[in-house]
Amino acid sequence: MSERLLYLSQADVAAVGLTMEEIIAALEAMFREKGEGRVEMPPKPGVHPLPDAFIHAMPAFIPALNSAGVKWVSGYPDNYRRNLPYISGLLILNDPQTGLPLAVMDCVWITAKRTGAATAVAARYLARPDCQVVGILGCGVQGRSNLEALRVLFLLKRVIAYDVNAEAARRYAEEMSVRFGLEVSVAAHPQEAVSGCDIVVTAGPILRVPHATIQPGWFEQGAFASLVDFDSYWHPDALAEVDKFCTDDVAQLEHYRHVGYFQRIPAIHADLGELVTGRKPGRERADERTIACNLGLALDDMAVAPLIYERALERRIGTWLPL
Ligand SMILES: NC(=O)c1ccc[n+]([C@@H]2O[C@H](COP(=O)([O-])OP(=O)(O)OC[C@H]3O[C@@H](n4cnc5c(N)ncnc54)[C@H](O)[C@@H]3O)[C@@H](O)[C@H]2O)c1
């Protein structure tokens, strides 16, 4: 038989029907493996065809999940001007035993969902369990998937949404309130989506030089924040108020620092592998201010891709292509 691979379009990947609960569980299992030092993930090499744009190669191997592969993903902050998505790309899943490619799939759905799930894993260790009010700054793809993931772990009551584009925030509020049955209001000023919130998610564009909108004194004692867009939204003096600043991978954060990002962030308390395995403590007091600045790891993608592939096989979704 000639060798073949399964091609899964964006619609195919979504049609597979993996739930956010399953994705969060897969990421937590992966972070446990990472914490135990049983994974392989070289830093992301990338090319940068435009300022603040990237196309990154993200390879990873997770033996316990029998998963190996690479994501080739681009982020173009100005794509909205062309009516194109910020994030696009493809993922190749390989058979770890033979190296042969098993599948090529669109990576937009995985990127959206696994990033939200990584916020949820961090929140499980760093946020108060009784969090009810969430502030979302940046009402795009990530603003949506992060809220979807947080809902799995917390009994949320209220969401306050801010976007520099007021129309984007209005659409978000309308859509999320219907989808999740939550009270979602639009903030006229960014401070309203930070002060008074138990959880804050920032998900605007990633910028080498932060726009630093969030000022000291806004982020409440006892709150948790997920910085999906790195430190772009935060004034360095606001970050300095935090008790525990965590990330998903220290080596990658150091790499980013080396190439000019994260010039003024607090000392790193722990990575998610250390939190999940209990090597470092998560939240210890109700009044701590905690942050997870997850960079987005190839390991996140490779924790989810085999589940997509297996479910697609079961449900006969996708198109077979000759190798
Ligand atoms: N850390 C990770 O793992 C990870 C993974 C995927 C995406 N991201 C990042 O998350 C961010 C959001 O991605 P997305 O797919 O949701 O994009 P998106 O385009 O869907 O949403 C971005 C939102 O930011 C708003 N925005 C635009 N310019 C702004 C500015 N100057 N200041 C504040 N807000 C502004 C836009 O109006 C839009 O609503 C990007 O920075 C992306 O690179 C991070």
The ligand as a Gaussian input file, in Angstrom:
#p B3LYP/6-31G(d) Opt

LIG

0 1
 N        0.852000      33.270000      24.091000
 C        0.320000      32.458000      23.219000
 O        0.389000      31.231000      23.342000
 C       -0.430000      32.995000      22.056000
 C       -1.058000      32.134000      21.154000
 C       -1.804000      32.665000      20.120000
 C       -1.900000      34.046000      19.986000
 N       -1.233000      34.844000      20.849000
 C       -1.309000      36.293000      20.751000
 O       -2.583000      36.688000      21.228000
 C       -2.883000      37.972000      20.679000
 C       -4.299000      37.975000      20.164000
 O       -4.423000      37.063000      19.084000
 P       -5.829000      36.855000      18.387000
 O       -5.697000      35.708000      17.481000
 O       -6.901000      36.891000      19.424000
 O       -5.902000      38.204000      17.520000
 P       -7.200000      39.004000      17.075000
 O       -6.772000      39.869000      15.938000
 O       -8.338000      38.071000      16.891000
 O       -7.528000      39.940000      18.338000
 C       -6.659000      40.976000      18.734000
 C       -7.482000      42.125000      19.327000
 O       -6.566000      43.178000      19.717000
 C       -7.131000      44.433000      19.377000
 N       -6.060000      45.412000      19.116000
 C       -5.540000      45.778000      17.915000
 N       -4.588000      46.718000      18.074000
 C       -4.501000      46.970000      19.398000
 C       -3.681000      47.813000      20.176000
 N       -2.766000      48.603000      19.635000
 N       -3.845000      47.796000      21.505000
 C       -4.750000      46.979000      22.081000
 N       -5.565000      46.154000      21.392000
 C       -5.429000      46.147000      20.065000
 C       -7.949000      44.169000      18.140000
 O       -9.003000      45.118000      18.016000
 C       -8.466000      42.745000      18.334000
 O       -9.771000      42.722000      18.875000
 C       -1.825000      38.206000      19.608000
 O       -0.859000      39.061000      20.157000
 C       -1.234000      36.841000      19.350000
 O        0.092000      36.894000      18.883000
 C       -0.520000      34.357000      21.878000

